[in-house]
Amino acid sequence: MVFLRVKKINNNNYYYLVKSVRINGKIRQKVVKYIGKSKNLVSMLKNAEKK
């Protein structure tokens, strides 16, 4: 399952699509796609609606 993660770095929010994977019997989270700042997130969602 993929979910959205927000990291706050120097007062800026950066967005990542992350999924959980099992490695050596432990759950690790792997970044599927780096989205960037919120303006990139908005444009990505608008493009997804058009498709």
N, C-alpha and C positions, 0 to 999 in steps of 0.2 A: 504494500500500500504506500502510495506517495503522499507526502504532506508538505505544507509550506512552513519553512523555518525563517524566522526573522532574527538577524544579528544586528545589534546596535554597536557601531564603531564610530567613535568621535562624533557623537550626536547625529549620525546618519544611519538610517535603517537600510539594510541590505537583505534581499530575499533570495532564498534557495529552495529548490525542490529536492526533498530528501526522502530516501526510502530505507527501511530497516532490512538488513541481511544478516544471516547467521554465518559466522566465521569461527571455526574451531569450537563449535558449541556455544558461542557467545553472540549476543545481539550487538551488531555494530550499525551505525547509521552512515549511509553513503550518499554523497551529493550527486543527484541525477543531473541537475541543471542549475547553473548560476543565472539568476534573473537580473540582479542588480538593484538599483534604487526603485522607489515607488513609481516614478514616472514610466519606467520600463515595464513594471508589473501591470499598470493600467493599459498600456498599449498592447501588451501581450494578451490580456484578457479580451480587449476589443477585437483583436485579430482572430481569437479563438471563437468568438460569437459569430463572426462572418462565415466561418467554415462550417 
